[in-house]
Amino acid sequence: MKNIAIYSRKSCVTDTGESIQNQINICKEYIFTHIAKPSNCSLTIYKDEGFSAKNTDRPEFQKMIKNAENRIFSHIVCYRLDRISRNIGDFSKLIEKLSKMNISFVCVKEQFDTSVPMGRAMMYIASVFAQLERETIAERVKDNMMMLSKHGQWLGGTTPLGLKSYRTATKNSKYKFYLQENDEEIIVVKDIFRKFLEYKSLTKTKQYLDNVNLKSRNGNKFSTIAIKKILSNPVYCCADKDARDYFEALGAEICFSPGECNPSRGIISYNKRNYRENNGKDNPICSWVIALGSHNGIIKGENWIEINKILNCKEYKKRSLSTLFAGKIICKICNSKMLQKKRKNNRAFDYICANKIYHSTKNCSCKNLNGNYIDKLIISQIILKGIKNNSVFIKKLNILKNNLKIATSTNTAAMKTSIFTNSKIINNINKNSQICLVKKIIDSIFWNNVNLDIKLKNCNL
């Protein structure tokens, strides 16, 4: 009885073309025709759907390799070579590893079989061309991006606040999209830049916007995060010499010469975000492509640079406090959430009414709470009530404790698999494991179920 593994992969989740099931069916047909009859073989199927072939960090692939190390399989079969990898380095390591374990690797489409020398040689050659194809496609996309950027085209997506897109027809009946000002929204954007230059503070800028009732495109109040994104977006910056010199000094690729600088026009940045590898966060400026836009710039380059130097200074890059109850404690006067705020020059912090932070003390007269003392007090009450009234607390605590022990003792391959299958959970876990543990217990058991009897008379400052 032969044990045979089938590996299938697809970058996008679809039911068409070379879908996962189609790959598996083709592999089965090949196995039953060339390797063993259905009654004489056992098949194990591994499926990675929604994963690229740029590397081998895929959960099912890693699981298959781990099982292969235990000598479970005699063959690994896949539909095409690029289902495994388009990286020659990764591929050669895999073939060498399987060869040492006496496991044959078969590609159905290319008719390669590593059990024979010619098959191994041809597979190496094919893997070189697979990597060449991947790199050629990447270069072609980059070249196309550069060509579009020279004309300042808008490549799609949600337009920034204060701007809208319009299209123009070409000779080939195709459309090109460009940005232009949205007269109603651009006033708000100009106010944001003007007030931040005046206050040098995101919080005070937000307070101003709330006081004059200026809201976002969706009719919501601006958050400090939304304000910061607007202030750091180069689309509002004038394409003048100051801006060009700034981006060039930071290593960005500039698509217009010093003589083409135009203070009346805005900037468009390309390759600003990396949605696949960086969770949609901004790439470093050295990866950006900076081009002249068709829209008007609203802030001088020197002012935009000044603003972003303020935003990038240590004060705005401080990590958020690892507090337990921010947003969970409710102000007894105005029913707003109590948020954390660190005190200057020490590790202590306070819980302050959000209404008081974002507006003024006139809106709420609630006194600040000593955060360090409140955290200790509430935790002690939770533990006491949990031990006394709810045995679920102890059970939950033991489960979480055992999970932490298991996580620290597992090997690298298992950890990688766990990261993929639990990525959403892991991304939300605080690096401080003790705080994470208490937060989990509070959120899952106590916060909505236990009536905490806490006296806060001596907590006010």
TORMARTOR-509659 format. One line per field, with one value per residue (C-alpha): residue in one letter; chain; residue number from 1; x, y, z. Coordinates in Angstrom, 1 decimal, always signed. Example, Ala and Ser with C-alpha at 12.3 -4.5 7.8 and 13.67 -1.06 7.14 Angstrom:
! residues 2
type = A;S .
mol = A;A .
seq = 1;2 .
east = +12.3;+13.7 .
north = -4.5;-1.1 .
up = +7.8;+7.1 .
! end
This chain:
! residues 461
type = M;K;N;I;A;I;Y;S;R;K;S;C;V;T;D;T;G;E;S;I;Q;N;Q;I;N;I;C;K;E;Y;I;F;T;H;I;A;K;P;S;N;C;S;L;T;I;Y;K;D;E;G;F;S;A;K;N;T;D;R;P;E;F;Q;K;M;I;K;N;A;E;N;R;I;F;S;H;I;V;C;Y;R;L;D;R;I;S;R;N;I;G;D;F;S;K;L;I;E;K;L;S;K;M;N;I;S;F;V;C;V;K;E;Q;F;D;T;S;V;P;M;G;R;A;M;M;Y;I;A;S;V;F;A;Q;L;E;R;E;T;I;A;E;R;V;K;D;N;M;M;M;L;S;K;H;G;Q;W;L;G;G;T;T;P;L;G;L;K;S;Y;R;T;A;T;K;N;S;K;Y;K;F;Y;L;Q;E;N;D;E;E;I;I;V;V;K;D;I;F;R;K;F;L;E;Y;K;S;L;T;K;T;K;Q;Y;L;D;N;V;N;L;K;S;R;N;G;N;K;F;S;T;I;A;I;K;K;I;L;S;N;P;V;Y;C;C;A;D;K;D;A;R;D;Y;F;E;A;L;G;A;E;I;C;F;S;P;G;E;C;N;P;S;R;G;I;I;S;Y;N;K;R;N;Y;R;E;N;N;G;K;D;N;P;I;C;S;W;V;I;A;L;G;S;H;N;G;I;I;K;G;E;N;W;I;E;I;N;K;I;L;N;C;K;E;Y;K;K;R;S;L;S;T;L;F;A;G;K;I;I;C;K;I;C;N;S;K;M;L;Q;K;K;R;K;N;N;R;A;F;D;Y;I;C;A;N;K;I;Y;H;S;T;K;N;C;S;C;K;N;L;N;G;N;Y;I;D;K;L;I;I;S;Q;I;I;L;K;G;I;K;N;N;S;V;F;I;K;K;L;N;I;L;K;N;N;L;K;I;A;T;S;T;N;T;A;A;M;K;T;S;I;F;T;N;S;K;I;I;N;N;I;N;K;N;S;Q;I;C;L;V;K;K;I;I;D;S;I;F;W;N;N;V;N;L;D;I;K;L;K;N;C;N;L .
mol = A;A;A;A;A;A;A;A;A;A;A;A;A;A;A;A;A;A;A;A;A;A;A;A;A;A;A;A;A;A;A;A;A;A;A;A;A;A;A;A;A;A;A;A;A;A;A;A;A;A;A;A;A;A;A;A;A;A;A;A;A;A;A;A;A;A;A;A;A;A;A;A;A;A;A;A;A;A;A;A;A;A;A;A;A;A;A;A;A;A;A;A;A;A;A;A;A;A;A;A;A;A;A;A;A;A;A;A;A;A;A;A;A;A;A;A;A;A;A;A;A;A;A;A;A;A;A;A;A;A;A;A;A;A;A;A;A;A;A;A;A;A;A;A;A;A;A;A;A;A;A;A;A;A;A;A;A;A;A;A;A;A;A;A;A;A;A;A;A;A;A;A;A;A;A;A;A;A;A;A;A;A;A;A;A;A;A;A;A;A;A;A;A;A;A;A;A;A;A;A;A;A;A;A;A;A;A;A;A;A;A;A;A;A;A;A;A;A;A;A;A;A;A;A;A;A;A;A;A;A;A;A;A;A;A;A;A;A;A;A;A;A;A;A;A;A;A;A;A;A;A;A;A;A;A;A;A;A;A;A;A;A;A;A;A;A;A;A;A;A;A;A;A;A;A;A;A;A;A;A;A;A;A;A;A;A;A;A;A;A;A;A;A;A;A;A;A;A;A;A;A;A;A;A;A;A;A;A;A;A;A;A;A;A;A;A;A;A;A;A;A;A;A;A;A;A;A;A;A;A;A;A;A;A;A;A;A;A;A;A;A;A;A;A;A;A;A;A;A;A;A;A;A;A;A;A;A;A;A;A;A;A;A;A;A;A;A;A;A;A;A;A;A;A;A;A;A;A;A;A;A;A;A;A;A;A;A;A;A;A;A;A;A;A;A;A;A;A;A;A;A;A;A;A;A;A;A;A;A;A;A;A;A;A;A;A;A;A;A;A;A;A;A;A;A;A;A;A;A;A;A;A;A;A;A;A;A;A;A;A;A;A;A;A;A;A;A;A;A;A;A;A;A;A;A;A;A;A;A;A;A .
seq = 1;2;3;4;5;6;7;8;9;10;11;12;13;14;15;16;17;18;19;20;21;22;23;24;25;26;27;28;29;30;31;32;33;34;35;36;37;38;39;40;41;42;43;44;45;46;47;48;49;50;51;52;53;54;55;56;57;58;59;60;61;62;63;64;65;66;67;68;69;70;71;72;73;74;75;76;77;78;79;80;81;82;83;84;85;86;87;88;89;90;91;92;93;94;95;96;97;98;99;100;101;102;103;104;105;106;107;108;109;110;111;112;113;114;115;116;117;118;119;120;121;122;123;124;125;126;127;128;129;130;131;132;133;134;135;136;137;138;139;140;141;142;143;144;145;146;147;148;149;150;151;152;153;154;155;156;157;158;159;160;161;162;163;164;165;166;167;168;169;170;171;172;173;174;175;176;177;178;179;180;181;182;183;184;185;186;187;188;189;190;191;192;193;194;195;196;197;198;199;200;201;202;203;204;205;206;207;208;209;210;211;212;213;214;215;216;217;218;219;220;221;222;223;224;225;226;227;228;229;230;231;232;233;234;235;236;237;238;239;240;241;242;243;244;245;246;247;248;249;250;251;252;253;254;255;256;257;258;259;260;261;262;263;264;265;266;267;268;269;270;271;272;273;274;275;276;277;278;279;280;281;282;283;284;285;286;287;288;289;290;291;292;293;294;295;296;297;298;299;300;301;302;303;304;305;306;307;308;309;310;311;312;313;314;315;316;317;318;319;320;321;322;323;324;325;326;327;328;329;330;331;332;333;334;335;336;337;338;339;340;341;342;343;344;345;346;347;348;349;350;351;352;353;354;355;356;357;358;359;360;361;362;363;364;365;366;367;368;369;370;371;372;373;374;375;376;377;378;379;380;381;382;383;384;385;386;387;388;389;390;391;392;393;394;395;396;397;398;399;400;401;402;403;404;405;406;407;408;409;410;411;412;413;414;415;416;417;418;419;420;421;422;423;424;425;426;427;428;429;430;431;432;433;434;435;436;437;438;439;440;441;442;443;444;445;446;447;448;449;450;451;452;453;454;455;456;457;458;459;460;461 .
east = +0.0;+1.5;+0.9;+0.8;+0.4;-1.4;-0.6;-2.8;-2.6;-4.4;-3.6;-7.3;-10.4;-12.3;-14.2;-13.0;-9.9;-7.2;-9.3;-8.2;-10.7;-9.7;-6.0;-6.8;-8.9;-6.1;-3.5;-5.8;-6.2;-2.4;-1.7;-4.2;-2.8;+0.9;+1.7;-0.8;-4.3;-7.0;-7.1;-3.3;-2.7;-3.8;-4.1;-3.6;-4.7;-3.2;-4.9;-3.7;-6.2;-5.5;-1.7;+1.0;+3.9;+6.4;+7.6;+6.7;+5.2;+1.8;+0.1;-0.9;+2.5;+4.4;+2.1;+2.9;+6.6;+6.4;+4.6;+7.1;+9.9;+8.2;+8.5;+4.8;+4.7;+6.4;+5.3;+4.2;+2.2;+1.1;-0.6;+2.0;+5.5;+4.4;+1.9;+4.8;+7.0;+8.3;+11.5;+14.4;+16.1;+13.0;+12.4;+16.0;+16.0;+12.7;+13.9;+17.2;+15.2;+12.8;+15.7;+17.4;+14.1;+13.6;+10.4;+9.6;+8.2;+5.9;+4.5;+1.6;+1.4;+5.1;+5.5;+8.5;+9.4;+12.3;+12.7;+14.8;+17.9;+16.5;+13.3;+15.3;+17.4;+14.4;+12.5;+15.4;+15.4;+11.6;+11.8;+14.3;+11.8;+9.0;+11.0;+11.9;+8.2;+7.3;+10.1;+9.2;+5.5;+6.6;+8.9;+6.1;+3.7;+6.2;+7.0;+3.3;+2.9;+5.8;+4.2;+0.8;+2.5;+4.2;+0.8;-0.5;-3.3;-5.5;-5.4;-8.7;-9.9;-11.5;-10.6;-9.0;-11.2;-11.5;-10.9;-12.9;-12.0;-13.1;-12.5;-11.4;-11.7;-8.6;-8.3;-8.7;-12.0;-10.4;-10.8;-8.1;-8.9;-7.6;-8.2;-9.7;-11.0;-14.3;-15.4;-17.5;-14.9;-11.7;-12.7;-12.6;-9.1;-7.7;-9.1;-7.4;-4.0;-4.4;-5.4;-2.7;-0.1;-1.6;-2.0;+0.7;-1.6;-3.9;-6.2;-6.6;-7.3;-10.0;-11.5;-11.7;-13.4;-15.9;-16.7;-17.4;-19.2;-17.0;-17.4;-16.0;-17.4;-19.7;-21.0;-18.9;-16.8;-13.1;-10.9;-7.2;-6.2;-8.2;-6.8;-3.2;-3.9;-5.0;-2.0;+0.5;-1.1;+1.2;-1.8;-2.5;+1.1;+2.1;+4.6;+7.1;+10.9;+10.8;+8.5;+10.6;+13.9;+12.3;+11.0;+14.2;+16.4;+14.3;+14.9;+11.5;+11.4;+10.5;+8.8;+9.3;+12.5;+13.4;+12.4;+8.9;+8.1;+4.8;+3.6;+0.0;-0.3;-0.6;+1.3;+0.2;+2.1;+2.2;+3.2;+2.4;+0.8;+1.5;-1.7;-0.3;+2.8;+2.2;-1.5;-2.3;+0.2;+2.3;+5.6;+8.7;+9.0;+12.0;+9.5;+7.1;+6.8;+6.1;+4.4;+2.7;-1.1;-3.7;-5.3;-4.4;-2.0;-3.5;-0.5;+3.1;+5.8;+7.7;+4.5;+3.7;+7.2;+7.0;+3.7;+5.1;+8.2;+5.9;+3.9;+7.0;+8.6;+8.8;+5.7;+3.5;+5.3;+4.8;+3.3;-0.2;-0.5;-1.2;-4.2;-6.9;-10.0;-9.7;-13.1;-14.8;-15.1;-18.0;-18.1;-20.8;-21.6;-21.9;-21.8;-18.8;-16.0;-13.0;-9.8;-6.2;-3.6;+0.0;+1.4;+4.5;+7.9;+6.7;+4.9;+1.7;-1.4;-5.0;-8.4;-10.0;-13.5;-13.4;-15.8;-13.3;-10.3;-11.8;-13.8;-13.1;-13.6;-16.8;-18.4;-17.7;-16.4;-15.6;-12.3;-9.5;-9.0;-5.6;-5.2;-2.6;-4.7;-7.9;-6.5;-5.2;-8.5;-10.7;-8.5;-8.5;-12.3;-12.7;-10.5;-12.2;-15.7;-14.5;-13.1;-16.1;-19.1;-18.0;-15.8;-15.7;-13.0;-10.6;-11.3;-10.8;-7.6;-6.2;-7.1;-5.3;-2.3;-2.0;-2.4;+0.5;+2.7;+1.8;+2.6;+6.0;+7.0;+6.0;+8.5;+9.0;+6.9;+4.0;+4.2;+4.1;+1.0;-0.6;+0.2;-1.6;-4.7;-5.0;-3.7;-6.7;-6.4;-2.7;-2.8;-5.0;-3.0;-1.0;+2.7;+2.5;+1.2;+0.1;-2.0;-3.3;-4.3;-6.2;-7.9;-9.1;-10.6;-12.3;-13.7;-14.9;-16.3;-16.6;-17.1;-20.7;-21.6;-20.2;-21.5;-18.4;-18.8;-15.9;-15.5;-13.7;-13.9;-10.1;-9.2;-9.8;-6.8 .
north = +0.0;+3.3;+6.5;+9.5;+13.2;+15.6;+19.3;+22.0;+25.8;+28.8;+32.5;+33.5;+31.7;+30.8;+27.9;+28.5;+27.7;+25.9;+25.7;+23.6;+20.8;+20.7;+20.3;+17.5;+15.6;+15.9;+14.6;+11.7;+10.7;+10.8;+8.7;+6.0;+5.8;+6.0;+5.2;+2.9;+1.7;+3.1;-0.1;-0.1;+3.5;+5.9;+9.6;+12.6;+15.9;+19.3;+22.5;+26.1;+28.5;+32.2;+31.9;+33.1;+31.1;+33.8;+31.7;+28.4;+30.0;+28.3;+26.3;+23.2;+23.1;+23.3;+20.5;+18.3;+18.8;+18.0;+14.7;+14.0;+14.2;+11.4;+9.2;+9.0;+9.4;+7.7;+10.4;+14.0;+15.0;+18.4;+19.8;+22.3;+23.3;+26.8;+25.4;+24.6;+27.7;+30.3;+30.8;+28.7;+28.8;+27.4;+24.8;+23.5;+23.1;+21.2;+18.8;+18.2;+17.5;+15.1;+13.3;+12.6;+11.2;+9.0;+10.7;+11.2;+14.5;+14.6;+17.5;+16.3;+19.2;+19.3;+15.5;+15.8;+13.0;+13.3;+9.6;+9.7;+12.0;+13.6;+14.5;+16.2;+18.2;+19.3;+20.3;+22.6;+24.2;+24.7;+26.3;+28.8;+29.9;+30.0;+32.5;+34.4;+34.7;+36.0;+38.6;+39.7;+40.2;+42.3;+44.4;+44.8;+46.0;+48.5;+49.8;+50.3;+52.1;+54.4;+55.1;+56.0;+58.1;+60.3;+61.5;+61.9;+59.4;+58.2;+54.4;+54.0;+53.4;+55.7;+59.3;+61.4;+63.8;+67.1;+65.4;+63.6;+61.7;+62.4;+60.5;+61.5;+59.4;+58.5;+57.7;+54.0;+54.6;+53.8;+56.1;+57.7;+59.0;+62.1;+64.0;+67.4;+69.4;+68.7;+72.2;+71.3;+69.0;+70.9;+73.6;+71.1;+69.8;+73.3;+74.0;+70.8;+71.9;+75.5;+74.6;+71.9;+74.4;+76.8;+74.2;+71.7;+69.1;+66.5;+66.6;+70.4;+70.2;+67.6;+69.8;+72.7;+70.5;+69.2;+72.8;+74.1;+70.9;+70.0;+66.3;+63.6;+62.6;+60.0;+62.6;+61.3;+63.3;+63.2;+61.0;+61.9;+59.0;+60.2;+63.7;+62.3;+60.3;+63.5;+65.5;+62.8;+62.3;+63.9;+64.3;+67.7;+68.9;+71.3;+69.9;+72.7;+72.5;+72.0;+68.9;+67.4;+67.8;+66.3;+63.2;+62.8;+63.0;+60.2;+57.9;+58.2;+57.8;+61.2;+61.3;+65.0;+67.1;+70.1;+72.3;+70.7;+71.7;+73.5;+75.0;+75.2;+71.5;+68.7;+65.4;+61.9;+59.0;+55.5;+52.3;+54.0;+51.0;+47.3;+45.4;+41.9;+42.0;+45.0;+44.7;+47.8;+50.0;+52.6;+51.4;+53.4;+56.6;+55.2;+52.8;+55.5;+56.9;+60.6;+62.2;+65.5;+65.3;+67.1;+68.6;+71.7;+71.6;+73.1;+73.4;+74.5;+71.9;+73.6;+73.6;+69.9;+68.9;+70.8;+69.1;+65.6;+66.2;+67.0;+63.9;+61.7;+63.1;+60.9;+62.6;+61.1;+57.8;+56.8;+53.4;+53.3;+52.4;+48.8;+49.7;+47.2;+49.3;+52.2;+52.6;+50.2;+52.6;+55.0;+58.6;+59.0;+62.6;+62.4;+58.7;+59.0;+56.5;+57.0;+57.0;+56.7;+59.5;+59.1;+61.6;+63.4;+62.1;+59.0;+55.6;+56.6;+57.4;+58.6;+57.6;+60.8;+61.4;+61.3;+64.3;+66.2;+65.2;+65.9;+69.0;+70.9;+70.8;+72.8;+69.8;+67.5;+68.2;+64.6;+64.3;+62.2;+58.7;+57.3;+54.6;+52.4;+52.3;+51.6;+48.8;+47.0;+47.6;+46.2;+43.2;+42.3;+42.6;+40.5;+37.7;+37.7;+37.6;+35.0;+32.6;+33.1;+33.2;+31.7;+28.6;+29.4;+31.9;+29.3;+26.9;+29.7;+30.7;+27.2;+26.8;+30.0;+29.0;+25.6;+27.3;+29.6;+26.6;+24.7;+27.7;+28.2;+24.6;+23.9;+23.8;+26.4;+24.6;+24.2;+27.8;+29.0;+26.9;+28.3;+31.8;+31.3;+29.6;+32.1;+35.3;+37.4;+36.5;+36.9;+40.3;+41.5;+40.0;+42.4;+41.7;+41.7;+38.2;+38.9;+41.8;+39.8;+37.0;+39.3;+41.1;+37.8;+36.7;+40.1;+40.4;+36.8;+36.2;+39.1;+42.5;+42.0;+39.3;+40.4;+43.3;+45.0;+46.7;+49.2;+52.2;+55.0;+57.7;+57.8;+57.4;+61.0;+63.3 .
up = +0.0;-1.1;+0.8;-1.6;-0.8;-3.2;-2.9;-4.4;-4.1;-5.6;-4.9;-5.0;-3.7;-6.9;-8.4;-11.9;-14.0;-12.1;-8.9;-5.9;-6.8;-10.4;-9.4;-7.0;-9.7;-12.3;-9.7;-8.7;-12.4;-12.9;-9.7;-10.6;-14.2;-13.6;-9.9;-8.3;-8.6;-6.2;-4.2;-3.7;-2.5;+0.3;-0.6;+1.7;+0.3;+1.3;+0.2;+0.4;-1.0;-1.0;-0.6;-3.1;-4.3;-3.5;-0.5;+1.2;+4.4;+3.9;+6.6;+4.6;+2.8;+6.1;+7.5;+4.5;+4.9;+8.6;+7.8;+5.0;+7.6;+9.4;+6.2;+5.8;+2.0;-1.0;-3.4;-3.4;-6.5;-7.6;-10.7;-11.8;-10.7;-9.8;-7.3;-5.1;-5.5;-8.0;-6.0;-7.2;-3.8;-2.0;-4.7;-4.8;-1.0;-1.2;-3.9;-2.0;+1.2;-0.4;-2.2;+1.2;+2.5;-0.7;-1.5;-5.2;-6.4;-9.4;-11.4;-13.6;-16.1;-16.9;-16.6;-14.2;-11.8;-9.4;-9.1;-12.3;-13.0;-16.1;-14.3;-11.6;-14.1;-16.1;-12.9;-11.9;-15.3;-15.2;-11.7;-13.0;-15.6;-13.1;-11.0;-14.1;-15.0;-11.5;-11.5;-15.1;-14.1;-11.1;-13.3;-15.9;-13.2;-11.8;-15.3;-16.0;-12.7;-13.7;-17.1;-15.5;-12.8;-15.4;-16.5;-12.9;-13.3;-10.5;-10.3;-8.5;-5.0;-2.4;-3.3;-0.4;+1.4;-0.5;-3.9;-6.5;-9.6;-13.2;-16.4;-19.9;-23.0;-25.1;-28.8;-28.1;-26.4;-23.1;-20.0;-17.9;-14.4;-12.7;-9.5;-9.0;-6.0;-4.3;-3.5;-0.4;+1.2;+0.4;+2.9;+5.7;+4.6;+4.5;+8.0;+9.3;+8.0;+9.1;+12.6;+13.1;+12.1;+14.7;+17.6;+16.8;+18.4;+17.0;+20.1;+19.9;+16.1;+16.8;+19.5;+17.0;+14.3;+16.9;+18.2;+14.7;+13.7;+10.8;+10.0;+7.7;+4.3;+6.0;+8.5;+11.5;+13.8;+13.0;+15.1;+15.8;+13.7;+10.7;+11.1;+11.2;+8.0;+6.2;+7.5;+6.3;+2.9;+0.2;-2.2;-0.5;-0.8;-3.5;-6.1;-5.4;-5.0;-1.2;-1.6;-4.4;-2.5;+0.6;-1.1;-3.2;+0.0;+1.5;-1.5;-3.2;-7.0;-8.5;-11.9;-12.6;-12.9;-10.8;-13.8;-13.9;-10.2;-10.2;-6.8;-8.1;-8.7;-6.1;-5.7;-6.3;-4.6;-5.9;-4.2;-0.9;+0.7;+0.8;+1.2;+0.9;+3.1;+5.4;+6.3;+4.4;+6.3;+4.5;+2.9;+3.8;+1.7;-0.1;-1.9;-3.0;-6.5;-6.5;-9.5;-10.5;-10.1;-12.2;-9.0;-7.1;-4.2;-1.0;+1.3;+0.6;+0.6;+3.5;+5.6;+4.8;+5.7;+9.0;+9.9;+9.1;+11.1;+14.1;+13.5;+13.2;+16.4;+19.6;+21.1;+18.4;+18.2;+21.8;+22.2;+23.6;+27.2;+28.2;+30.3;+31.1;+31.4;+28.9;+27.3;+29.8;+32.7;+32.2;+33.4;+36.1;+35.0;+31.2;+30.5;+28.2;+28.1;+30.4;+28.3;+29.5;+29.4;+30.6;+33.0;+32.2;+33.3;+35.0;+34.4;+36.1;+34.1;+34.6;+33.3;+31.9;+30.5;+26.7;+26.7;+28.7;+26.6;+23.2;+24.1;+27.3;+31.1;+30.5;+29.0;+31.9;+35.5;+36.3;+38.2;+36.8;+38.2;+39.3;+36.6;+38.3;+41.5;+39.7;+37.6;+40.8;+42.6;+39.8;+39.2;+42.9;+42.9;+39.8;+41.2;+44.5;+43.0;+40.4;+43.1;+45.3;+42.9;+39.6;+39.2;+35.4;+36.2;+37.6;+34.6;+32.1;+33.9;+33.7;+30.1;+29.1;+31.3;+29.5;+26.1;+26.9;+28.0;+24.8;+22.6;+24.1;+23.8;+20.2;+17.4;+14.7;+12.0;+14.3;+15.4;+11.7;+11.1;+14.2;+13.1;+9.8;+11.2;+14.0;+12.4;+13.2;+16.9;+17.0;+15.4;+18.3;+21.1;+23.3;+23.5;+27.2;+27.9;+31.4;+30.4;+27.5;+29.8;+32.2;+29.3;+27.9;+31.2;+31.8;+28.3;+28.1;+31.5;+33.9;+32.4;+31.4;+33.9;+37.3;+39.3;+40.7;+44.0;+43.9;+46.0;+44.2;+46.8;+47.3;+43.7;+42.5;+42.1 .
! end
